[in-house]
Amino acid sequence: MTDQVHNPKLDEHPGSNAEKDPANWVSGGEPMTGAQASYLTTLSEEVGEEPPAEDLTKAEASQRIDALKHARDDA
């Protein structure tokens, strides 16, 4: 008889909580981070758009980053 405890991280196809809809983030309503603001500015410059508004939330910034990355990769 074995007393092994199931470790879901060792499953062949483990579930992931790494990707969560920004709308469901607990801290999504907080102001965007400095890193997000910097990355948004860089991505905006790369695709020829105006820099983001300074009052974006973390969730809004994340969604904008995804959109800009998609626009850059499609260009």
All heavy atoms as a GROMACS GRO file, in nm:
protein
  564
    1MET      N    1   0.084  -0.117   0.000
    1MET     CA    2   0.000   0.000   0.000
    1MET      C    3   0.089   0.124   0.000
    1MET      O    4   0.183   0.135   0.076
    1MET     CB    5  -0.085  -0.002   0.126
    1MET     CG    6  -0.179   0.110   0.136
    1MET     SD    7  -0.286   0.058   0.271
    1MET     CE    8  -0.380   0.187   0.304
    2THR      N    9   0.055   0.219  -0.089
    2THR     CA   10   0.135   0.340  -0.097
    2THR      C   11   0.055   0.458  -0.044
    2THR      O   12  -0.067   0.462  -0.051
    2THR     CB   13   0.177   0.370  -0.243
    2THR    OG1   14   0.059   0.394  -0.319
    2THR    CG2   15   0.257   0.256  -0.301
    3ASP      N   16   0.127   0.552   0.010
    3ASP     CA   17   0.065   0.673   0.063
    3ASP      C   18   0.098   0.793  -0.024
    3ASP      O   19   0.126   0.901   0.025
    3ASP     CB   20   0.114   0.699   0.206
    3ASP     CG   21   0.058   0.600   0.305
    3ASP    OD1   22  -0.047   0.541   0.275
    3ASP    OD2   23   0.120   0.582   0.411
    4GLN      N   24   0.096   0.772  -0.158
    4GLN     CA   25   0.128   0.881  -0.248
    4GLN      C   26   0.016   0.984  -0.250
    4GLN      O   27  -0.102   0.950  -0.253
    4GLN     CB   28   0.150   0.829  -0.390
    4GLN     CG   29   0.281   0.758  -0.408
    4GLN     CD   30   0.301   0.722  -0.554
    4GLN    OE1   31   0.208   0.683  -0.622
    4GLN    NE2   32   0.423   0.735  -0.600
    5VAL      N   33   0.055   1.108  -0.249
    5VAL     CA   34  -0.038   1.219  -0.260
    5VAL      C   35  -0.035   1.265  -0.405
    5VAL      O   36   0.071   1.281  -0.463
    5VAL     CB   37   0.002   1.335  -0.166
    5VAL    CG1   38  -0.087   1.455  -0.186
    5VAL    CG2   39   0.000   1.288  -0.022
    6HIS      N   40  -0.153   1.284  -0.464
    6HIS     CA   41  -0.162   1.329  -0.602
    6HIS      C   42  -0.110   1.472  -0.614
    6HIS      O   43  -0.155   1.561  -0.542
    6HIS     CB   44  -0.306   1.321  -0.652
    6HIS     CG   45  -0.323   1.376  -0.790
    6HIS    ND1   46  -0.277   1.310  -0.902
    6HIS    CD2   47  -0.378   1.490  -0.834
    6HIS    CE1   48  -0.304   1.381  -1.009
    6HIS    NE2   49  -0.367   1.492  -0.971
    7ASN      N   50  -0.018   1.493  -0.704
    7ASN     CA   51   0.036   1.626  -0.730
    7ASN      C   52  -0.009   1.668  -0.870
    7ASN      O   53   0.041   1.618  -0.969
    7ASN     CB   54   0.189   1.625  -0.722
    7ASN     CG   55   0.248   1.763  -0.740
    7ASN    OD1   56   0.183   1.855  -0.790
    7ASN    ND2   57   0.373   1.779  -0.700
    8PRO      N   58  -0.105   1.762  -0.882
    8PRO     CA   59  -0.156   1.800  -1.013
    8PRO      C   60  -0.051   1.862  -1.104
    8PRO      O   61  -0.065   1.861  -1.225
    8PRO     CB   62  -0.269   1.900  -0.981
    8PRO     CG   63  -0.244   1.944  -0.842
    8PRO     CD   64  -0.170   1.834  -0.774
    9LYS      N   65   0.057   1.913  -1.048
    9LYS     CA   66   0.163   1.971  -1.130
    9LYS      C   67   0.238   1.864  -1.209
    9LYS      O   68   0.308   1.896  -1.304
    9LYS     CB   69   0.262   2.050  -1.044
    9LYS     CG   70   0.200   2.174  -0.984
    9LYS     CD   71   0.301   2.251  -0.902
    9LYS     CE   72   0.237   2.375  -0.845
    9LYS     NZ   73   0.331   2.454  -0.767
   10LEU      N   74   0.224   1.740  -1.168
   10LEU     CA   75   0.292   1.631  -1.237
   10LEU      C   76   0.202   1.564  -1.341
   10LEU      O   77   0.246   1.472  -1.410
   10LEU     CB   78   0.342   1.528  -1.136
   10LEU     CG   79   0.444   1.581  -1.035
   10LEU    CD1   80   0.483   1.472  -0.935
   10LEU    CD2   81   0.567   1.636  -1.104
   11ASP      N   82   0.078   1.610  -1.356
   11ASP     CA   83  -0.011   1.556  -1.457
   11ASP      C   84   0.046   1.584  -1.596
   11ASP      O   85   0.116   1.684  -1.617
   11ASP     CB   86  -0.151   1.619  -1.448
   11ASP     CG   87  -0.229   1.571  -1.327
   11ASP    OD1   88  -0.186   1.472  -1.263
   11ASP    OD2   89  -0.332   1.632  -1.297
   12GLU      N   90   0.013   1.496  -1.689
   12GLU     CA   91   0.062   1.514  -1.826
   12GLU      C   92   0.015   1.647  -1.884
   12GLU      O   93   0.088   1.716  -1.954
   12GLU     CB   94   0.016   1.400  -1.915
   12GLU     CG   95   0.073   1.407  -2.055
   12GLU     CD   96   0.037   1.286  -2.138
   12GLU    OE1   97  -0.007   1.183  -2.084
   12GLU    OE2   98   0.052   1.295  -2.260
   13HIS      N   99  -0.109   1.683  -1.859
   13HIS     CA  100  -0.166   1.809  -1.908
   13HIS      C  101  -0.227   1.884  -1.790
   13HIS      O  102  -0.349   1.887  -1.775
   13HIS     CB  103  -0.273   1.782  -2.015
   13HIS     CG  104  -0.222   1.709  -2.133
   13HIS    ND1  105  -0.140   1.768  -2.227
   13HIS    CD2  106  -0.237   1.581  -2.172
   13HIS    CE1  107  -0.109   1.679  -2.320
   13HIS    NE2  108  -0.166   1.565  -2.289
   14PRO      N  109  -0.143   1.944  -1.707
   14PRO     CA  110  -0.196   2.011  -1.589
   14PRO      C  111  -0.278   2.134  -1.627
   14PRO      O  112  -0.253   2.198  -1.727
   14PRO     CB  113  -0.071   2.052  -1.511
   14PRO     CG  114   0.035   2.062  -1.614
   14PRO     CD  115   0.001   1.958  -1.718
   15GLY      N  116  -0.377   2.163  -1.547
   15GLY     CA  117  -0.454   2.284  -1.566
   15GLY      C  118  -0.367   2.404  -1.535
   15GLY      O  119  -0.263   2.391  -1.471
   16SER      N  120  -0.409   2.518  -1.580
   16SER     CA  121  -0.328   2.637  -1.557
   16SER      C  122  -0.414   2.751  -1.506
   16SER      O  123  -0.524   2.772  -1.554
   16SER     CB  124  -0.258   2.680  -1.685
   16SER     OG  125  -0.192   2.803  -1.666
   17ASN      N  126  -0.363   2.820  -1.409
   17ASN     CA  127  -0.430   2.942  -1.365
   17ASN      C  128  -0.346   3.063  -1.405
   17ASN      O  129  -0.370   3.174  -1.360
   17ASN     CB  130  -0.454   2.942  -1.214
   17ASN     CG  131  -0.326   2.944  -1.135
   17ASN    OD1  132  -0.218   2.936  -1.191
   17ASN    ND2  133  -0.337   2.954  -1.005
   18ALA      N  134  -0.248   3.041  -1.494
   18ALA     CA  135  -0.160   3.149  -1.535
   18ALA      C  136  -0.233   3.249  -1.624
   18ALA      O  137  -0.198   3.365  -1.627
   18ALA     CB  138  -0.038   3.094  -1.609
   19GLU      N  139  -0.333   3.202  -1.699
   19GLU     CA  140  -0.407   3.292  -1.785
   19GLU      C  141  -0.547   3.310  -1.728
   19GLU      O  142  -0.626   3.217  -1.725
   19GLU     CB  143  -0.413   3.236  -1.927
   19GLU     CG  144  -0.278   3.238  -1.995
   19GLU     CD  145  -0.286   3.202  -2.141
   19GLU    OE1  146  -0.390   3.229  -2.204
   19GLU    OE2  147  -0.189   3.148  -2.191
   20LYS      N  148  -0.573   3.429  -1.684
   20LYS     CA  149  -0.702   3.461  -1.625
   20LYS      C  150  -0.751   3.589  -1.690
   20LYS      O  151  -0.674   3.684  -1.710
   20LYS     CB  152  -0.684   3.480  -1.474
   20LYS     CG  153  -0.811   3.492  -1.396
   20LYS     CD  154  -0.780   3.494  -1.247
   20LYS     CE  155  -0.905   3.493  -1.165
   20LYS     NZ  156  -0.876   3.496  -1.022
   21ASP      N  157  -0.877   3.593  -1.725
   21ASP     CA  158  -0.935   3.710  -1.787
   21ASP      C  159  -0.912   3.832  -1.697
   21ASP      O  160  -0.949   3.828  -1.579
   21ASP     CB  161  -1.084   3.686  -1.810
   21ASP     CG  162  -1.153   3.799  -1.883
   21ASP    OD1  163  -1.092   3.906  -1.902
   21ASP    OD2  164  -1.269   3.780  -1.922
   22PRO      N  165  -0.852   3.938  -1.752
   22PRO     CA  166  -0.827   4.056  -1.669
   22PRO      C  167  -0.952   4.111  -1.601
   22PRO      O  168  -0.944   4.169  -1.494
   22PRO     CB  169  -0.770   4.158  -1.768
   22PRO     CG  170  -0.707   4.073  -1.874
   22PRO     CD  171  -0.795   3.951  -1.885
   23ALA      N  172  -1.068   4.090  -1.662
   23ALA     CA  173  -1.192   4.137  -1.602
   23ALA      C  174  -1.220   4.066  -1.469
   23ALA      O  175  -1.295   4.117  -1.386
   23ALA     CB  176  -1.309   4.116  -1.698
   24ASN      N  177  -1.158   3.950  -1.448
   24ASN     CA  178  -1.180   3.873  -1.326
   24ASN      C  179  -1.067   3.888  -1.224
   24ASN      O  180  -1.066   3.821  -1.123
   24ASN     CB  181  -1.198   3.725  -1.360
   24ASN     CG  182  -1.321   3.701  -1.443
   24ASN    OD1  183  -1.422   3.768  -1.427
   24ASN    ND2  184  -1.314   3.605  -1.533
   25TRP      N  185  -0.970   3.974  -1.253
   25TRP     CA  186  -0.859   3.994  -1.160
   25TRP      C  187  -0.908   4.064  -1.034
   25TRP      O  188  -0.984   4.161  -1.040
   25TRP     CB  189  -0.751   4.081  -1.221
   25TRP     CG  190  -0.673   4.019  -1.332
   25TRP    CD1  191  -0.684   3.892  -1.382
   25TRP    CD2  192  -0.573   4.082  -1.409
   25TRP    NE1  193  -0.596   3.874  -1.484
   25TRP    CE2  194  -0.526   3.988  -1.503
   25TRP    CE3  195  -0.517   4.208  -1.409
   25TRP    CZ2  196  -0.426   4.017  -1.595
   25TRP    CZ3  197  -0.418   4.237  -1.499
   25TRP    CH2  198  -0.373   4.142  -1.591
   26VAL      N  199  -0.861   4.019  -0.921
   26VAL     CA  200  -0.895   4.084  -0.794
   26VAL      C  201  -0.838   4.226  -0.792
   26VAL      O  202  -0.904   4.320  -0.748
   26VAL     CB  203  -0.839   4.002  -0.675
   26VAL    CG1  204  -0.857   4.078  -0.544
   26VAL    CG2  205  -0.906   3.866  -0.669
   27SER      N  206  -0.718   4.244  -0.845
   27SER     CA  207  -0.653   4.375  -0.843
   27SER      C  208  -0.668   4.449  -0.976
   27SER      O  209  -0.600   4.548  -1.001
   27SER     CB  210  -0.505   4.360  -0.809
   27SER     OG  211  -0.439   4.286  -0.910
   28GLY      N  212  -0.757   4.402  -1.062
   28GLY     CA  213  -0.772   4.461  -1.195
   28GLY      C  214  -0.812   4.606  -1.197
   28GLY      O  215  -0.784   4.678  -1.292
   29GLY      N  216  -0.879   4.653  -1.091
   29GLY     CA  217  -0.922   4.791  -1.085
   29GLY      C  218  -0.817   4.887  -1.033
   29GLY      O  219  -0.836   5.009  -1.035
   30GLU      N  220  -0.704   4.833  -0.989
   30GLU     CA  221  -0.595   4.918  -0.939
   30GLU      C  222  -0.525   4.986  -1.055
   30GLU      O  223  -0.530   4.938  -1.168
   30GLU     CB  224  -0.495   4.834  -0.860
   30GLU     CG  225  -0.552   4.775  -0.733
   30GLU     CD  226  -0.454   4.685  -0.660
   30GLU    OE1  227  -0.337   4.675  -0.701
   30GLU    OE2  228  -0.496   4.624  -0.560
   31PRO      N  229  -0.454   5.096  -1.031
   31PRO     CA  230  -0.381   5.164  -1.138
   31PRO      C  231  -0.276   5.070  -1.200
   31PRO      O  232  -0.220   4.984  -1.133
   31PRO     CB  233  -0.312   5.280  -1.067
   31PRO     CG  234  -0.391   5.303  -0.944
   31PRO     CD  235  -0.444   5.168  -0.903
   32MET      N  236  -0.255   5.088  -1.331
   32MET     CA  237  -0.155   5.005  -1.398
   32MET      C  238  -0.019   5.024  -1.333
   32MET      O  239   0.009   5.127  -1.272
   32MET     CB  240  -0.150   5.036  -1.547
   32MET     CG  241  -0.088   5.166  -1.586
   32MET     SD  242  -0.076   5.180  -1.764
   32MET     CE  243  -0.085   5.357  -1.784
   33THR      N  244   0.064   4.924  -1.347
   33THR     CA  245   0.198   4.929  -1.289
   33THR      C  246   0.291   5.010  -1.378
   33THR      O  247   0.261   5.035  -1.495
   33THR     CB  248   0.255   4.787  -1.274
   33THR    OG1  249   0.274   4.731  -1.404
   33THR    CG2  250   0.164   4.698  -1.190
   34GLY      N  251   0.404   5.047  -1.324
   34GLY     CA  252   0.504   5.117  -1.402
   34GLY      C  253   0.554   5.033  -1.519
   34GLY      O  254   0.577   5.085  -1.628
   35ALA      N  255   0.567   4.904  -1.496
   35ALA     CA  256   0.612   4.814  -1.603
   35ALA      C  257   0.509   4.809  -1.716
   35ALA      O  258   0.546   4.811  -1.834
   35ALA     CB  259   0.637   4.675  -1.547
   36GLN      N  260   0.381   4.804  -1.680
   36GLN     CA  261   0.277   4.804  -1.782
   36GLN      C  262   0.281   4.934  -1.862
   36GLN      O  263   0.272   4.933  -1.984
   36GLN     CB  264   0.138   4.787  -1.719
   36GLN     CG  265   0.105   4.647  -1.676
   36GLN     CD  266  -0.031   4.639  -1.610
   36GLN    OE1  267  -0.063   4.718  -1.520
   36GLN    NE2  268  -0.112   4.543  -1.654
   37ALA      N  269   0.294   5.047  -1.794
   37ALA     CA  270   0.297   5.177  -1.861
   37ALA      C  271   0.416   5.185  -1.957
   37ALA      O  272   0.401   5.231  -2.071
   37ALA     CB  273   0.305   5.290  -1.758
   38SER      N  274   0.531   5.138  -1.913
   38SER     CA  275   0.650   5.140  -1.997
   38SER      C  276   0.632   5.052  -2.120
   38SER      O  277   0.664   5.092  -2.233
   38SER     CB  278   0.771   5.094  -1.915
   38SER     OG  279   0.885   5.086  -1.996
   39TYR      N  280   0.581   4.931  -2.100
   39TYR     CA  281   0.561   4.838  -2.210
   39TYR      C  282   0.456   4.891  -2.308
   39TYR      O  283   0.472   4.881  -2.430
   39TYR     CB  284   0.522   4.700  -2.157
   39TYR     CG  285   0.529   4.589  -2.257
   39TYR    CD1  286   0.627   4.584  -2.356
   39TYR    CD2  287   0.439   4.484  -2.252
   39TYR    CE1  288   0.633   4.480  -2.448
   39TYR    CE2  289   0.444   4.379  -2.343
   39TYR     CZ  290   0.542   4.378  -2.441
   39TYR     OH  291   0.546   4.275  -2.530
   40LEU      N  292   0.350   4.950  -2.255
   40LEU     CA  293   0.248   5.009  -2.341
   40LEU      C  294   0.305   5.121  -2.427
   40LEU      O  295   0.271   5.133  -2.545
   40LEU     CB  296   0.131   5.062  -2.258
   40LEU     CG  297   0.026   4.960  -2.218
   40LEU    CD1  298  -0.071   5.020  -2.116
   40LEU    CD2  299  -0.049   4.910  -2.338
   41THR      N  300   0.389   5.203  -2.368
   41THR     CA  301   0.451   5.312  -2.444
   41THR      C  302   0.537   5.255  -2.556
   41THR      O  303   0.530   5.301  -2.671
   41THR     CB  304   0.535   5.401  -2.350
   41THR    OG1  305   0.447   5.458  -2.252
   41THR    CG2  306   0.604   5.512  -2.427
   42THR      N  307   0.617   5.154  -2.525
   42THR     CA  308   0.702   5.091  -2.626
   42THR      C  309   0.618   5.030  -2.739
   42THR      O  310   0.646   5.052  -2.857
   42THR     CB  311   0.791   4.982  -2.562
   42THR    OG1  312   0.874   5.044  -2.464
   42THR    CG2  313   0.877   4.912  -2.665
   43LEU      N  314   0.516   4.953  -2.702
   43LEU     CA  315   0.432   4.890  -2.804
   43LEU      C  316   0.359   4.995  -2.887
   43LEU      O  317   0.347   4.980  -3.010
   43LEU     CB  318   0.330   4.797  -2.737
   43LEU     CG  319   0.384   4.667  -2.680
   43LEU    CD1  320   0.277   4.595  -2.598
   43LEU    CD2  321   0.436   4.576  -2.790
   44SER      N  322   0.312   5.101  -2.824
   44SER     CA  323   0.243   5.207  -2.897
   44SER      C  324   0.334   5.270  -3.000
   44SER      O  325   0.293   5.294  -3.114
   44SER     CB  326   0.192   5.315  -2.800
   44SER     OG  327   0.095   5.262  -2.713
   45GLU      N  328   0.459   5.295  -2.962
   45GLU     CA  329   0.556   5.351  -3.055
   45GLU      C  330   0.581   5.255  -3.170
   45GLU      O  331   0.592   5.298  -3.286
   45GLU     CB  332   0.687   5.382  -2.983
   45GLU     CG  333   0.676   5.499  -2.886
   45GLU     CD  334   0.800   5.515  -2.798
   45GLU    OE1  335   0.893   5.432  -2.806
   45GLU    OE2  336   0.802   5.612  -2.720
   46GLU      N  337   0.589   5.126  -3.142
   46GLU     CA  338   0.616   5.027  -3.245
   46GLU      C  339   0.505   5.020  -3.350
   46GLU      O  340   0.533   4.993  -3.467
   46GLU     CB  341   0.637   4.889  -3.184
   46GLU     CG  342   0.767   4.874  -3.109
   46GLU     CD  343   0.786   4.737  -3.047
   46GLU    OE1  344   0.698   4.649  -3.062
   46GLU    OE2  345   0.889   4.716  -2.981
   47VAL      N  346   0.382   5.042  -3.310
   47VAL     CA  347   0.270   5.033  -3.405
   47VAL      C  348   0.223   5.171  -3.452
   47VAL      O  349   0.126   5.181  -3.527
   47VAL     CB  350   0.152   4.951  -3.348
   47VAL    CG1  351   0.194   4.809  -3.319
   47VAL    CG2  352   0.090   5.016  -3.228
   48GLY      N  353   0.290   5.278  -3.408
   48GLY     CA  354   0.258   5.412  -3.453
   48GLY      C  355   0.132   5.471  -3.391
   48GLY      O  356   0.063   5.549  -3.456
   49GLU      N  357   0.103   5.434  -3.268
   49GLU     CA  358  -0.014   5.488  -3.198
   49GLU      C  359   0.030   5.580  -3.086
   49GLU      O  360   0.143   5.577  -3.042
   49GLU     CB  361  -0.100   5.374  -3.142
   49GLU     CG  362  -0.166   5.290  -3.248
   49GLU     CD  363  -0.268   5.194  -3.192
   49GLU    OE1  364  -0.304   5.206  -3.073
   49GLU    OE2  365  -0.312   5.106  -3.268
   50GLU      N  366  -0.066   5.659  -3.040
   50GLU     CA  367  -0.040   5.748  -2.926
   50GLU      C  368  -0.016   5.665  -2.801
   50GLU      O  369  -0.074   5.557  -2.786
   50GLU     CB  370  -0.160   5.840  -2.903
   50GLU     CG  371  -0.179   5.944  -3.012
   50GLU     CD  372  -0.067   6.047  -3.012
   50GLU    OE1  373  -0.028   6.094  -2.904
   50GLU    OE2  374  -0.019   6.079  -3.122
   51PRO      N  375   0.068   5.713  -2.710
   51PRO     CA  376   0.088   5.642  -2.582
   51PRO      C  377  -0.044   5.631  -2.507
   51PRO      O  378  -0.135   5.712  -2.529
   51PRO     CB  379   0.188   5.730  -2.507
   51PRO     CG  380   0.252   5.814  -2.610
   51PRO     CD  381   0.152   5.831  -2.720
   52PRO      N  382  -0.054   5.536  -2.419
   52PRO     CA  383  -0.180   5.514  -2.346
   52PRO      C  384  -0.209   5.626  -2.246
   52PRO      O  385  -0.119   5.699  -2.204
   52PRO     CB  386  -0.154   5.382  -2.273
   52PRO     CG  387  -0.007   5.382  -2.251
   52PRO     CD  388   0.051   5.445  -2.375
   53ALA      N  389  -0.335   5.635  -2.208
   53ALA     CA  390  -0.375   5.727  -2.102
   53ALA      C  391  -0.307   5.682  -1.972
   53ALA      O  392  -0.285   5.563  -1.951
   53ALA     CB  393  -0.526   5.726  -2.086
   54GLU      N  394  -0.274   5.777  -1.888
   54GLU     CA  395  -0.204   5.744  -1.764
   54GLU      C  396  -0.296   5.686  -1.657
   54GLU      O  397  -0.248   5.632  -1.558
   54GLU     CB  398  -0.135   5.870  -1.709
   54GLU     CG  399  -0.023   5.918  -1.798
   54GLU     CD  400   0.046   6.042  -1.743
   54GLU    OE1  401   0.022   6.078  -1.626
   54GLU    OE2  402   0.123   6.102  -1.818
   55ASP      N  403  -0.427   5.695  -1.678
   55ASP     CA  404  -0.520   5.651  -1.575
   55ASP      C  405  -0.580   5.513  -1.601
   55ASP      O  406  -0.683   5.478  -1.544
   55ASP     CB  407  -0.632   5.754  -1.556
   55ASP     CG  408  -0.716   5.772  -1.681
   55ASP    OD1  409  -0.676   5.724  -1.790
   55ASP    OD2  410  -0.823   5.836  -1.671
   56LEU      N  411  -0.514   5.431  -1.683
   56LEU     CA  412  -0.562   5.296  -1.708
   56LEU      C  413  -0.550   5.210  -1.582
   56LEU      O  414  -0.461   5.230  -1.500
   56LEU     CB  415  -0.482   5.228  -1.820
   56LEU     CG  416  -0.496   5.284  -1.961
   56LEU    CD1  417  -0.407   5.204  -2.056
   56LEU    CD2  418  -0.639   5.280  -2.008
   57THR      N  419  -0.640   5.114  -1.570
   57THR     CA  420  -0.629   5.016  -1.462
   57THR      C  421  -0.537   4.904  -1.507
   57THR      O  422  -0.502   4.893  -1.626
   57THR     CB  423  -0.767   4.957  -1.427
   57THR    OG1  424  -0.814   4.882  -1.540
   57THR    CG2  425  -0.867   5.065  -1.389
   58LYS      N  426  -0.500   4.818  -1.414
   58LYS     CA  427  -0.418   4.702  -1.448
   58LYS      C  428  -0.486   4.617  -1.554
   58LYS      O  429  -0.422   4.571  -1.648
   58LYS     CB  430  -0.391   4.616  -1.324
   58LYS     CG  431  -0.291   4.674  -1.228
   58LYS     CD  432  -0.272   4.578  -1.111
   58LYS     CE  433  -0.174   4.632  -1.009
   58LYS     NZ  434  -0.157   4.539  -0.897
   59ALA      N  435  -0.615   4.594  -1.537
   59ALA     CA  436  -0.689   4.511  -1.632
   59ALA      C  437  -0.695   4.578  -1.770
   59ALA      O  438  -0.672   4.512  -1.872
   59ALA     CB  439  -0.830   4.484  -1.580
   60GLU      N  440  -0.724   4.707  -1.773
   60GLU     CA  441  -0.730   4.779  -1.901
   60GLU      C  442  -0.593   4.778  -1.969
   60GLU      O  443  -0.584   4.760  -2.091
   60GLU     CB  444  -0.776   4.923  -1.879
   60GLU     CG  445  -0.920   4.936  -1.838
   60GLU     CD  446  -0.956   5.075  -1.789
   60GLU    OE1  447  -0.867   5.150  -1.741
   60GLU    OE2  448  -1.076   5.108  -1.797
   61ALA      N  449  -0.488   4.798  -1.891
   61ALA     CA  450  -0.353   4.798  -1.947
   61ALA      C  451  -0.319   4.661  -2.005
   61ALA      O  452  -0.263   4.651  -2.115
   61ALA     CB  453  -0.252   4.837  -1.840
   62SER      N  454  -0.356   4.555  -1.936
   62SER     CA  455  -0.329   4.421  -1.985
   62SER      C  456  -0.401   4.394  -2.116
   62SER      O  457  -0.344   4.339  -2.211
   62SER     CB  458  -0.371   4.318  -1.880
   62SER     OG  459  -0.349   4.187  -1.929
   63GLN      N  460  -0.526   4.437  -2.123
   63GLN     CA  461  -0.603   4.418  -2.246
   63GLN      C  462  -0.544   4.500  -2.360
   63GLN      O  463  -0.537   4.454  -2.474
   63GLN     CB  464  -0.749   4.454  -2.222
   63GLN     CG  465  -0.818   4.356  -2.129
   63GLN     CD  466  -0.952   4.404  -2.079
   63GLN    OE1  467  -0.978   4.524  -2.068
   63GLN    NE2  468  -1.039   4.309  -2.046
   64ARG      N  469  -0.498   4.621  -2.330
   64ARG     CA  470  -0.438   4.707  -2.432
   64ARG      C  471  -0.305   4.648  -2.479
   64ARG      O  472  -0.273   4.651  -2.598
   64ARG     CB  473  -0.417   4.848  -2.376
   64ARG     CG  474  -0.375   4.947  -2.476
   64ARG     CD  475  -0.493   4.986  -2.566
   64ARG     NE  476  -0.442   5.060  -2.680
   64ARG     CZ  477  -0.461   5.028  -2.807
   64ARG    NH1  478  -0.536   4.926  -2.838
   64ARG    NH2  479  -0.409   5.099  -2.903
   65ILE      N  480  -0.227   4.592  -2.388
   65ILE     CA  481  -0.102   4.527  -2.424
   65ILE      C  482  -0.129   4.413  -2.520
   65ILE      O  483  -0.062   4.400  -2.624
   65ILE     CB  484  -0.027   4.477  -2.299
   65ILE    CG1  485   0.034   4.596  -2.222
   65ILE    CG2  486   0.081   4.376  -2.336
   65ILE    CD1  487   0.086   4.561  -2.084
   66ASP      N  488  -0.227   4.330  -2.490
   66ASP     CA  489  -0.261   4.219  -2.579
   66ASP      C  490  -0.300   4.268  -2.718
   66ASP      O  491  -0.257   4.213  -2.819
   66ASP     CB  492  -0.374   4.135  -2.519
   66ASP     CG  493  -0.330   4.053  -2.400
   66ASP    OD1  494  -0.208   4.035  -2.379
   66ASP    OD2  495  -0.419   4.005  -2.326
   67ALA      N  496  -0.382   4.374  -2.723
   67ALA     CA  497  -0.426   4.427  -2.852
   67ALA      C  498  -0.308   4.484  -2.931
   67ALA      O  499  -0.297   4.461  -3.053
   67ALA     CB  500  -0.532   4.535  -2.829
   68LEU      N  501  -0.220   4.557  -2.865
   68LEU     CA  502  -0.105   4.615  -2.933
   68LEU      C  503  -0.007   4.507  -2.981
   68LEU      O  504   0.050   4.518  -3.090
   68LEU     CB  505  -0.033   4.716  -2.843
   68LEU     CG  506  -0.108   4.847  -2.820
   68LEU    CD1  507  -0.040   4.929  -2.711
   68LEU    CD2  508  -0.118   4.928  -2.949
   69LYS      N  509   0.013   4.404  -2.899
   69LYS     CA  510   0.100   4.294  -2.942
   69LYS      C  511   0.043   4.226  -3.066
   69LYS      O  512   0.116   4.193  -3.159
   69LYS     CB  513   0.118   4.194  -2.828
   69LYS     CG  514   0.213   4.242  -2.720
   69LYS     CD  515   0.217   4.156  -2.597
   69LYS     CE  516   0.230   4.010  -2.616
   69LYS     NZ  517   0.236   3.934  -2.489
   70HIS      N  518  -0.088   4.207  -3.066
   70HIS     CA  519  -0.154   4.145  -3.181
   70HIS      C  520  -0.138   4.234  -3.305
   70HIS      O  521  -0.104   4.184  -3.413
   70HIS     CB  522  -0.303   4.123  -3.150
   70HIS     CG  523  -0.376   4.052  -3.256
   70HIS    ND1  524  -0.357   3.919  -3.284
   70HIS    CD2  525  -0.471   4.096  -3.344
   70HIS    CE1  526  -0.436   3.884  -3.385
   70HIS    NE2  527  -0.506   3.990  -3.422
   71ALA      N  528  -0.158   4.364  -3.290
   71ALA     CA  529  -0.143   4.458  -3.402
   71ALA      C  530   0.001   4.459  -3.453
   71ALA      O  531   0.024   4.461  -3.574
   71ALA     CB  532  -0.185   4.599  -3.359
   72ARG      N  533   0.096   4.455  -3.362
   72ARG     CA  534   0.238   4.456  -3.402
   72ARG      C  535   0.273   4.328  -3.476
   72ARG      O  536   0.340   4.331  -3.578
   72ARG     CB  537   0.325   4.469  -3.277
   72ARG     CG  538   0.475   4.465  -3.307
   72ARG     CD  539   0.558   4.439  -3.184
   72ARG     NE  540   0.526   4.307  -3.131
   72ARG     CZ  541   0.564   4.264  -3.011
   72ARG    NH1  542   0.633   4.344  -2.932
   72ARG    NH2  543   0.533   4.145  -2.970
   73ASP      N  544   0.225   4.215  -3.426
   73ASP     CA  545   0.258   4.087  -3.487
   73ASP      C  546   0.191   4.066  -3.622
   73ASP      O  547   0.241   3.991  -3.705
   73ASP     CB  548   0.222   3.972  -3.392
   73ASP     CG  549   0.308   3.975  -3.264
   73ASP    OD1  550   0.411   4.044  -3.261
   73ASP    OD2  551   0.269   3.908  -3.168
   74ASP      N  552   0.078   4.135  -3.645
   74ASP     CA  553   0.008   4.123  -3.772
   74ASP      C  554   0.064   4.219  -3.878
   74ASP      O  555   0.030   4.207  -3.994
   74ASP     CB  556  -0.142   4.151  -3.754
   74ASP     CG  557  -0.214   4.035  -3.686
   74ASP    OD1  558  -0.155   3.925  -3.677
   74ASP    OD2  559  -0.329   4.055  -3.644
   75ALA      N  560   0.144   4.315  -3.833
   75ALA     CA  561   0.196   4.416  -3.927
   75ALA      C  562   0.308   4.361  -4.013
   75ALA      O  563   0.367   4.264  -3.994
   75ALA     CB  564   0.248   4.536  -3.849
   0.00000   0.00000   0.00000
